[in-house]
C-alpha cells in the first residue's frame, strides 16, 4: 500500500513538465490525482493514462487560470469527480514576458500576477472548505526569489516572492487543523517549456555548472520532494521554503 493510498490530490498545471512529474509521483504513491490543465487536453489525457498504466487512479480537470471566476470553475470541475481533497499542489504558472523592468508593460505584469499569484490564492481559498484536516498544501516557488540571477524575469520572480509569503502566513492560519503548507523552489528544469533555449550542448553545460552536482534538473527531482511533503513523513514540516535548485544558491 502506498504512502498516499486513500488520499485525493489536485495538481494545477499537472499535464506537463514539473506538474506532470508531481502528478505521476503522487499517483505512484497511491493518491487519486486530479490533473488540472488549461488548453492542452491531449497532454492531460496522456498524464492520466500514464498514471493509470502504473496502477494509479487519475482524472483530468480543465479550467483557465488568470481570468475572472477561474478558481470557482476549477473547483466546480473537480467536484464532479471527487468528494473532498487531501493534497493541493499549486504548480500552474507562466514565466511571462522575459524582459527587464524597463520593457515590462502593465498588461504583461498583470497577466503573470493573475496566473502565478492571484489564481493560487483563490484556488486555495475556495479549496480550504474541501481540504480535509491533516491535509497538505504545496506551492511551487522558484530559487530566483533567493538569488537574483535573471533581471529579465523580474515580474515572474516577484509573483513567486508573494507565494513565499503566502506559504508562511497560511501555514500559521491552518496549522490548527493539522494542515501543513510548504513551498518548493526549483531552479532550471529540463522541461518542454525550457526546451527552446536549454537543449543545446553549450547552454546545457553552462546551466549544469551552476549546481555542484553538475547536471540539469529533471521534473522528478522536484516531484520526489513534493511526494515527501504530501506524505505523513513531513507532518512536522510547515511554513518552509525548500531549496530544490540542486545547490545553485550555495
DOVEX-160820 format. One record per residue: residue number from 1; residue in one letter; y, x, z of N, C-alpha, C, O in turn. Coordinates in steps of 0.02 Angstrom, whole numbers. Atoms other than C-alpha are relative to their C-alpha. Example, Ala and Ser with C-alpha at 12.3 -4.5 7.8 and 13.67 -1.06 7.14 Angstrom:
2
1 a -59 45 0 -225 615 390 60 45 0 59 97 33
2 s -59 -42 -3 -53 684 357 55 -39 37 110 -14 45
//
This chain:
250
1 x -60 43 0 0 0 0 62 44 0 67 92 38
2 x -60 -40 6 169 68 -49 48 -10 57 43 -59 94
3 x -48 4 -54 313 100 69 45 -61 -4 73 -83 46
4 x -45 57 10 409 -46 -5 -37 -64 -19 -7 -111 -43
5 x 39 59 16 268 -171 -29 27 -61 38 39 -58 98
6 x -27 61 -29 332 -347 2 76 -4 -1 104 -55 18
7 x -73 -2 3 514 -296 -25 24 -20 -70 -12 -12 -119
8 x -32 16 64 632 -357 -161 63 42 -6 103 47 40
9 x -57 -44 13 760 -239 -238 39 -22 -60 11 -51 -107
10 x -43 10 59 907 -258 -356 33 67 -15 64 97 28
11 x -33 -61 23 966 -108 -456 48 -18 -55 27 -38 -109
12 x -48 15 53 1127 -135 -551 1 59 -49 -7 117 -29
13 x 5 -52 50 1132 -41 -714 -69 32 0 -75 93 -8
14 x 68 -26 -11 944 -24 -694 -41 11 -62 -101 27 -57
15 x 40 -4 60 891 -18 -875 0 68 -34 -41 80 -77
16 x -6 -65 33 943 159 -922 19 54 50 44 40 104
17 x -25 -57 -38 974 333 -854 -23 2 72 -81 -10 88
18 x 15 -4 -71 984 354 -667 -26 -66 26 -74 -68 65
19 x 21 66 -23 967 167 -641 -73 -15 -16 -110 -42 25
20 x 71 10 19 803 160 -736 -45 42 44 -97 18 68
21 x 40 -42 -44 737 307 -636 -8 -30 68 -62 -29 97
22 x 3 31 -66 781 218 -475 -44 -62 -1 -86 -71 43
23 x 40 61 5 706 53 -532 -75 16 -3 -116 -17 29
24 x 70 -18 6 543 138 -581 -27 29 65 -84 15 84
25 x 22 -28 -64 534 235 -417 -12 -56 51 -64 -56 85
26 x 8 54 -48 560 78 -312 -60 -44 -18 -96 -68 26
27 x 59 37 22 430 -12 -417 -64 35 18 -112 3 40
28 x 60 -38 -19 303 127 -388 -12 -4 75 -69 -2 97
29 x 8 4 -73 337 112 -202 -18 -70 24 -25 -82 83
30 x 25 66 -17 288 -71 -208 51 -57 -1 33 -115 7
31 x -51 52 1 454 -164 -219 -4 -41 -65 -23 -16 -117
32 x -12 41 59 480 -308 -338 73 13 -20 118 2 20
33 x -65 -27 20 629 -245 -439 35 -45 -50 9 -61 -103
34 x -45 33 48 770 -343 -519 38 54 -37 76 91 -8
35 x -31 -50 42 829 -236 -664 61 -31 -33 55 -68 -81
36 x -61 28 28 1010 -279 -698 21 39 -62 13 100 -65
37 x -27 -32 60 1084 -245 -869 59 -41 -25 68 -98 -6
38 x -58 33 28 1241 -287 -965 -16 -29 -69 -20 -90 -77
39 x 10 24 67 1205 -296 -1151 -64 22 -34 -84 -7 -84
40 x 58 -29 34 1050 -193 -1193 -64 -32 27 -97 -4 71
41 x 59 37 -24 911 -320 -1169 -64 39 -15 -111 37 25
42 x 59 -38 18 786 -208 -1258 -15 54 51 -73 64 70
43 x 10 -52 -50 813 -67 -1133 -24 -30 66 -67 -2 99
44 x 21 33 -62 796 -188 -986 -73 -21 -4 -111 -12 44
45 x 70 20 8 633 -257 -1055 -46 60 2 -102 56 29
46 x 41 -60 -1 569 -81 -1080 -9 26 71 -63 50 89
47 x 4 -21 -69 608 -38 -899 -47 -45 40 -89 -20 78
48 x 46 46 -32 521 -194 -837 -72 15 -20 -117 16 22
49 x 68 -14 25 371 -154 -946 -27 64 30 -86 69 46
50 x 22 -63 -29 365 24 -880 -22 -8 73 -71 21 94
51 x 18 13 -70 363 -37 -700 -66 -38 4 -109 -21 44
52 x 62 40 0 228 -165 -738 -60 41 -23 -116 30 1
53 x 55 -42 24 124 -35 -831 -29 44 55 -87 65 52
54 x 23 -40 -57 113 63 -668 -24 -44 58 -33 -20 114
55 x 27 45 -51 54 -90 -573 53 -34 42 36 -68 91
56 x -54 30 -39 226 -144 -509 21 -68 -27 -9 -95 -74
57 x -26 66 19 325 -305 -524 75 6 -9 110 36 31
58 x -72 -5 14 497 -324 -602 22 -58 -45 -19 -91 -77
59 x -30 49 46 613 -443 -693 70 23 -18 102 59 21
60 x -66 -20 24 773 -421 -792 52 -53 18 37 -113 18
61 x -56 43 -17 941 -494 -742 61 23 -40 81 81 -36
62 x -58 -18 40 1088 -498 -861 65 -27 31 69 -85 50
63 x -68 20 -20 1271 -502 -806 48 54 -20 36 113 -8
64 x -51 -48 17 1425 -418 -874 43 14 62 67 -33 94
65 x -41 -19 -57 1517 -323 -739 70 20 -24 80 39 -81
66 x -69 -18 17 1704 -291 -734 39 -57 -30 93 -46 -57
67 x -34 59 26 1751 -468 -785 3 -52 57 -37 -48 104
68 x -4 51 -53 1804 -619 -679 -67 -37 8 -99 -56 -41
69 x 61 37 -15 1656 -703 -594 -64 40 -10 -118 12 -10
70 x 60 -39 15 1539 -557 -627 -51 -1 56 -111 -10 43
71 x 48 -2 -56 1461 -549 -453 -36 -66 8 -96 -68 19
72 x 32 66 -6 1430 -736 -445 -51 -11 -56 -105 -38 -44
73 x 46 7 56 1349 -732 -617 -63 41 11 -118 19 -5
74 x 58 -43 -12 1236 -588 -568 -46 -32 52 -107 -35 42
75 x 42 28 -52 1177 -672 -409 -32 -66 -21 -87 -83 1
76 x 30 61 26 1150 -837 -499 -62 15 -41 -113 -19 -35
77 x 58 -20 40 1034 -749 -621 -55 26 45 -114 12 34
78 x 50 -27 -47 947 -658 -478 -36 -57 37 -97 -55 44
79 x 28 55 -40 921 -819 -378 -51 -41 -39 -93 -75 -9
80 x 49 37 41 825 -894 -524 -69 32 4 -119 0 -14
81 x 64 -37 -1 688 -763 -495 -23 17 71 -83 28 81
82 x 19 -25 -66 691 -719 -310 36 -38 55 90 -66 45
83 x -28 33 -59 724 -789 -137 14 54 52 -30 69 94
84 x -18 -51 -48 815 -656 -38 -9 70 -27 -41 81 -78
85 x -4 -69 22 839 -469 -51 -10 47 59 8 31 116
86 x 8 -51 -52 791 -313 46 37 65 -16 57 101 29
87 x -30 -64 22 867 -170 -56 50 -13 -55 33 -43 -107
88 x -51 6 52 1030 -168 -153 23 70 -19 45 108 23
89 x -23 -65 26 1069 -16 -262 58 -13 -48 48 -39 -103
90 x -59 7 42 1246 -16 -331 6 62 -44 37 112 -25
91 x 3 -58 45 1218 101 -478 43 -8 -62 69 42 -88
92 x -35 10 64 1305 23 -628 69 30 1 106 23 49
93 x -67 -30 4 1459 116 -686 12 30 -68 -34 39 -107
94 x -20 -35 61 1553 197 -828 43 59 19 73 60 73
95 x -46 -55 -15 1645 361 -838 70 -14 -26 117 22 -9
96 x -66 19 23 1788 276 -928 28 50 -50 -8 90 -80
97 x -33 -47 46 1914 372 -1031 -3 70 28 11 81 87
98 x 3 -70 -22 1890 560 -1022 66 34 -18 72 70 -67
99 x -66 -27 12 2072 608 -1009 32 17 67 17 -15 118
100 x -37 -14 -62 2184 690 -878 52 -54 12 59 -100 -28
101 x -45 54 -21 2316 587 -789 51 -18 -53 66 -77 -61
102 x -54 15 47 2448 602 -924 -23 -40 -61 18 -70 -95
103 x 25 37 58 2335 524 -1056 -40 -62 19 -71 -94 -24
104 x 36 59 -24 2258 386 -948 45 -60 0 96 -61 35
105 x -41 61 4 2326 214 -991 -16 -46 58 -67 -39 91
106 x 11 49 -53 2343 71 -869 -63 -41 -14 -101 -58 32
107 x 59 40 18 2210 -27 -964 -64 40 13 -113 13 39
108 x 59 -42 -13 2087 119 -955 -13 5 75 -70 0 97
109 x 6 -5 -73 2121 139 -769 -29 -64 29 -75 -62 70
110 x 22 64 -26 2097 -46 -734 -74 -13 -16 -111 -39 26
111 x 69 15 20 1933 -55 -830 -50 41 42 -100 13 65
112 x 48 -41 -37 1847 91 -743 -2 -21 74 -55 -18 105
113 x 0 25 -69 1901 24 -573 -35 -68 5 -68 -82 54
114 x 32 67 -1 1843 -153 -617 -76 6 2 -109 -32 37
115 x 72 -7 5 1667 -93 -657 -28 42 58 -79 24 87
116 x 28 -48 -48 1644 52 -536 15 -15 73 -22 5 117
117 x -22 11 -69 1736 -11 -381 2 -74 18 -28 -95 68
118 x -6 71 -16 1779 -195 -387 -67 -36 -5 -85 -75 39
119 x 64 35 9 1611 -252 -454 -49 13 58 -75 -35 86
120 x 46 -9 -56 1503 -167 -321 25 -28 66 -15 -49 108
121 x -28 30 -61 1622 -227 -185 -20 -73 4 -46 -96 55
122 x 14 71 -3 1599 -409 -233 -74 -17 -11 -98 -68 14
123 x 73 8 2 1416 -391 -282 -28 6 70 -72 -34 90
124 x 23 -9 -69 1388 -328 -106 22 -57 44 -17 -83 84
125 x -26 55 -41 1499 -460 -27 -44 -62 -7 -64 -92 43
126 x 41 59 11 1400 -601 -107 -73 13 17 -111 -33 32
127 x 69 -16 -14 1237 -509 -80 -18 1 73 -76 -6 91
128 x 15 -5 -72 1254 -495 109 -33 -63 27 -72 -58 75
129 x 33 61 -22 1203 -677 130 -73 -2 -21 -113 -38 9
130 x 68 -2 25 1044 -639 33 -40 58 30 -101 56 32
131 x 32 -61 -26 1007 -469 110 -29 -13 69 7 -33 115
132 x 33 12 -64 881 -483 249 17 54 51 32 111 33
133 x -11 -49 -53 906 -398 417 -49 58 -9 -106 49 -29
134 x 41 -59 11 841 -220 411 2 24 -72 -36 68 -91
135 x -4 -18 71 891 -207 229 34 67 -12 55 102 34
136 x -28 -63 21 958 -60 131 52 -11 -55 40 -50 -102
137 x -49 -3 54 1115 -34 28 10 73 -18 24 114 25
138 x -10 -69 24 1128 123 -78 52 -3 -56 43 -38 -106
139 x -53 -4 51 1287 161 -176 -4 66 -36 -14 118 -5
140 x 1 -62 38 1289 288 -316 72 25 -8 114 -8 -39
141 x -66 -32 3 1439 402 -298 -2 58 -50 -36 52 -101
142 x 1 -59 43 1470 573 -377 21 61 40 60 55 87
143 x -21 -61 -31 1484 753 -324 72 18 -13 101 60 21
144 x -69 -15 17 1655 754 -404 50 -19 54 105 8 57
145 x -47 18 -53 1732 671 -252 8 56 52 55 55 92
146 x -4 -57 -46 1699 833 -156 14 65 -36 22 117 -3
147 x -13 -61 38 1729 959 -295 34 -17 -66 2 -40 -112
148 x -40 23 57 1868 930 -422 -9 46 -60 36 86 -75
149 x 15 -42 57 1788 1013 -573 30 -27 -65 44 12 -111
150 x -15 30 65 1842 891 -708 63 -44 3 58 -103 19
151 x -61 40 -1 2025 835 -719 0 -56 -51 37 -105 -43
152 x 4 53 50 1979 732 -872 -37 -61 27 -40 -113 -7
153 x 34 57 -31 1879 619 -754 36 -22 64 4 -43 112
154 x -39 15 -61 2019 588 -629 -8 -73 20 -19 -88 79
155 x 5 71 -17 2011 398 -639 -70 -17 24 -79 -53 74
156 x 69 11 -21 1821 396 -629 -12 26 70 -42 -8 112
157 x 10 -30 -65 1823 512 -480 33 -41 55 6 -49 109
158 x -34 43 -48 1949 400 -392 -41 -62 16 -43 -85 73
159 x 42 59 -12 1833 250 -415 -56 15 49 -73 -26 91
160 x 55 -18 -43 1694 343 -328 24 22 70 -12 15 119
161 x -29 -13 -65 1809 404 -189 5 -65 40 -7 -66 101
162 x -3 65 -33 1835 220 -150 -69 -22 23 -76 -51 77
163 x 69 17 -19 1646 194 -149 -21 38 62 -57 11 104
164 x 17 -39 -59 1628 334 -23 28 -32 64 -6 -36 115
165 x -30 33 -58 1749 248 96 -33 -67 14 -45 -85 71
166 x 35 64 -6 1667 80 63 -66 9 37 -84 -31 80
167 x 66 -14 -31 1499 155 113 6 8 75 -32 -21 113
168 x -7 -13 -72 1560 217 282 22 -62 39 -6 -77 91
169 x -26 58 -35 1657 61 330 -52 -55 3 -62 -86 56
170 x 51 53 1 1520 -59 276 -58 16 46 -86 -28 78
171 x 55 -19 -45 1389 41 371 14 -20 72 -31 -42 107
172 x -18 20 -69 1483 8 533 -2 -76 8 -20 -102 61
173 x -4 73 -5 1502 -177 493 -68 -32 3 -79 -79 41
174 x 65 34 5 1321 -218 451 -55 33 42 -112 9 42
175 x 50 -34 -40 1233 -98 569 -33 -43 52 -92 -34 68
176 x 28 44 -51 1208 -233 699 -59 -40 -27 -100 -64 12
177 x 56 36 31 1090 -317 576 -57 47 -19 -105 25 -50
178 x 52 -48 19 987 -159 555 4 22 -72 -43 53 -97
179 x -9 -18 71 1055 -135 379 32 69 -3 82 81 31
180 x -31 -65 10 1091 43 326 36 1 -67 17 -33 -115
181 x -40 -7 61 1220 92 195 13 74 -11 40 107 33
182 x -9 -71 15 1223 262 112 21 9 -73 10 -35 -115
183 x -20 -17 68 1295 345 -42 -37 62 -22 -44 110 16
184 x 33 -57 32 1202 464 -157 46 26 -54 71 -12 -95
185 x -51 -29 45 1312 584 -255 -32 51 -48 -40 109 -30
186 x 29 -46 48 1234 660 -411 54 44 -32 114 30 -29
187 x -41 -38 47 1305 795 -522 -15 -22 -70 -28 -81 -82
188 x 17 16 69 1273 804 -708 -75 -14 -5 -116 26 19
189 x 70 20 8 1110 715 -752 -16 -3 -75 24 -26 -115
190 x 22 3 70 1013 731 -915 -22 -71 -16 -80 -90 -7
191 x 13 69 21 1026 551 -975 27 -10 -70 62 33 -97
192 x -25 13 67 1062 471 -1142 76 -7 -2 107 5 -53
193 x -73 5 -3 1241 439 -1084 33 68 -9 87 74 -37
194 x -27 -67 5 1268 627 -1074 -27 40 -59 -8 97 -70
195 x 34 -37 53 1163 673 -1224 48 29 -52 36 84 -78
196 x -45 -21 53 1309 687 -1344 32 68 12 45 105 -35
197 x -33 -64 -15 1387 836 -1254 -45 49 37 -32 110 37
198 x 40 -43 -42 1248 903 -1144 -56 35 -37 -71 93 -24
199 x 63 -25 28 1098 928 -1256 11 48 -59 -7 34 -116
200 x 2 -58 45 1137 1090 -1343 -12 60 45 8 60 103
201 x 22 -56 -43 1072 1258 -1281 56 32 41 45 48 99
202 x -54 -34 -35 1241 1333 -1234 25 -43 58 33 -18 114
203 x -26 44 -52 1305 1183 -1137 -52 -10 55 -36 -9 114
204 x 53 11 -50 1139 1151 -1052 -7 61 46 -16 54 107
205 x 5 -61 -40 1130 1332 -995 59 7 48 51 28 105
206 x -60 -5 -42 1308 1325 -929 -5 -48 59 10 -30 116
207 x 6 50 -53 1277 1165 -831 -54 20 49 -46 13 110
208 x 55 -22 -44 1112 1231 -763 24 55 47 2 58 105
209 x -23 -57 -41 1203 1386 -699 43 -22 59 53 17 105
210 x -40 24 -56 1312 1279 -585 -42 -7 63 -16 0 119
211 x 45 9 -57 1161 1249 -473 -38 64 15 -60 97 -32
212 x 42 -58 -16 1072 1388 -378 -73 -10 -21 -111 39 -25
213 x 67 14 25 912 1302 -438 -5 12 -75 -60 12 -103
214 x -5 -21 71 969 1344 -616 -37 -47 -48 -75 -25 -91
215 x 24 47 50 921 1186 -706 45 -62 2 84 -71 48
216 x -37 63 4 997 1020 -759 -42 -54 33 -103 -57 24
217 x 36 52 -37 951 871 -651 -27 -54 -47 0 -67 -100
218 x 31 56 34 839 731 -710 11 -64 41 26 -59 101
219 x -8 62 -38 853 546 -661 -45 -5 61 -25 -32 113
220 x 45 6 -57 701 561 -548 22 42 60 2 29 116
221 x -26 -40 -56 789 695 -445 43 -43 47 43 -35 107
222 x -42 46 -39 911 560 -389 -41 -59 25 -33 -81 82
223 x 40 58 -17 786 418 -390 -43 12 62 -53 -34 102
224 x 42 -14 -58 675 504 -263 40 0 66 13 -19 118
225 x -43 5 -60 821 519 -141 12 -73 17 10 -92 76
226 x -10 71 -12 856 334 -163 -63 -32 28 -60 -75 71
227 x 63 26 -27 672 298 -133 -6 13 75 -28 -31 112
228 x 0 -14 -72 686 384 36 49 -46 37 32 -74 88
229 x -50 41 -34 846 289 80 -19 -73 1 2 -110 45
230 x 23 69 2 763 125 32 -58 -13 48 -73 -71 63
231 x 60 7 -41 614 157 145 16 -1 74 73 11 95
232 x -9 0 -72 588 141 331 9 71 27 33 80 83
233 x -8 -69 -22 586 331 342 74 19 11 89 65 49
234 x -72 -15 -6 777 328 327 35 -45 51 97 -50 50
235 x -28 52 -44 802 200 465 56 25 45 96 -15 69
236 x -52 -27 -44 914 318 567 53 37 -39 90 78 -11
237 x -50 -31 43 1022 372 421 45 -55 -28 22 -98 -64
238 x -46 51 27 1176 268 384 71 27 -2 91 70 38
239 x -69 -21 8 1355 290 327 8 69 -29 61 100 -23
240 x -1 -70 22 1311 455 243 14 7 -75 -4 -36 -116
241 x -11 -22 69 1368 539 83 -49 57 -12 -42 111 17
242 x 54 -48 9 1215 632 19 9 38 -65 8 9 -119
243 x -9 -44 57 1241 779 -96 -64 4 -41 -114 30 -18
244 x 58 -3 46 1122 759 -244 18 39 -62 -1 21 -118
245 x -23 -41 56 1201 893 -352 -43 61 -12 -29 99 -59
246 x 40 -60 7 1067 1025 -331 36 62 23 24 118 -1
247 x -36 -58 -29 1184 1135 -231 61 23 -39 86 77 -26
248 x -59 -18 40 1327 1135 -356 61 12 44 105 52 27
249 x -60 -5 -43 1452 1117 -213 -3 57 50 44 67 89
250 x 6 -56 -47 1389 1268 -116 52 54 -15 54 105 19
//
